[in-house]
């Protein structure tokens, strides 16, 4: 597989989208004002949906199939979640989580080669 700009766009959009999704779903744990702010959580769903549509568009143009995009989405989520959770909530990365992050990186690398 030749790495092209469409695949790069797909991966970048997935990374930024996973970060926004983390805050959409988990900010309620950190900040009380977010806990019952269902309107804000719902409004965040609109740009998230558009971003995921574009990541699929670019990913399909780059790969020519859907499976790599799905696996990249999973891998990116598994790689961003532990780090954001550590940075925002201070939850440590256990051995089990660390191994999962490494496996997610392997999945990502396999899709990109």
N, C-alpha and C positions, 0 to 999 in steps of 0.2 A: 504494500500500500504506500503510495506516495502522499506525503503530508502536504496538503494544499491549504489555501487561504480559507476555503469554506469549512474545512475541519477545524482550523484554528478559531474561526468565528464561533463555531458550534461549541467548542470546549470553553472558550472565554465566556460566552453567554451562560452556559451551564454553571460555571463557577460563580458568577455574579448572582445568578438566579437562586442557587442553593444558599447563598449568604442571606438574601432577602427572605427566602422561605424559612430559614432558621429563626430570624427575628419575628416573622409573622406567627410562627407556631410557638416559639419558646420565650419571647420577651415577657410574657405574662408571669414567668417564674422569677424574673429579675426585678421588674418594675410593676408596682401595684396599679399605677394608672393605666397600664396596658391590659391588666387582668380581665376587665369587663368591657374593653373597647372593641366590641364586635364589629362596629362600623369600619374602624381602621383596618382590622384584620380582613374584612371582606373587600375593602377597597384595594388593599395590597394584592388581592387575587387577580385583579385586572392586569397590571403590568407583569405579574408573574406568568399569567397565561400567555400574554403576547410574547414574552421572552422565550418561553418554552416552545411556542409555535415557530419562532425564528430559529431557535437552535435545531429544531427538527428540519426546517427548510434547508438550512445551511449544511447540516449533517447529512441529509439525504443527497444533496447536490455533491458533497465531497466523497461520501462512501458509496452511494448508489443503492443502499439498502438500509433498513431500519434497525436491525439488531445491534450494530455497533453504537448507534445513538443511545439506545436503551441501556446498554451496558456501561457506556460512558456516563450517562446520567446517574446510574447507581454508584459507580466508582467515585465520581466527583462528590456526590452527597456523602458517601462514606469517608472521603478524605477531608471535606470541609467541616462536617459536624463536630468531630472531636476537638479540632483546634478552636473553633468559635466558642464551643462550650467551655473549653479551658480558659480562653481569653476573657469571656464575659462572666461566667459563673465560677471560675476557678476550680472546676472539676478536673481532677487529674486524669491523665491518660494511662490506664492500667495496661498490663502486659497483654491481656485479651484484646483491648481496644487497639493497642499498638500493632498487634499482629493483624487485626482486621484492616487497619489503615494500610499496612504493607500489602496485604492481599488485594485491596482495592486499587492500589498503585499498579500491581501486577496486571489486574484486569484492564486498567486504562492503557498500560503499555502494550498489552496484547492487541487491543483494538486499534492502536495507532501504528503498529508495524505492518 
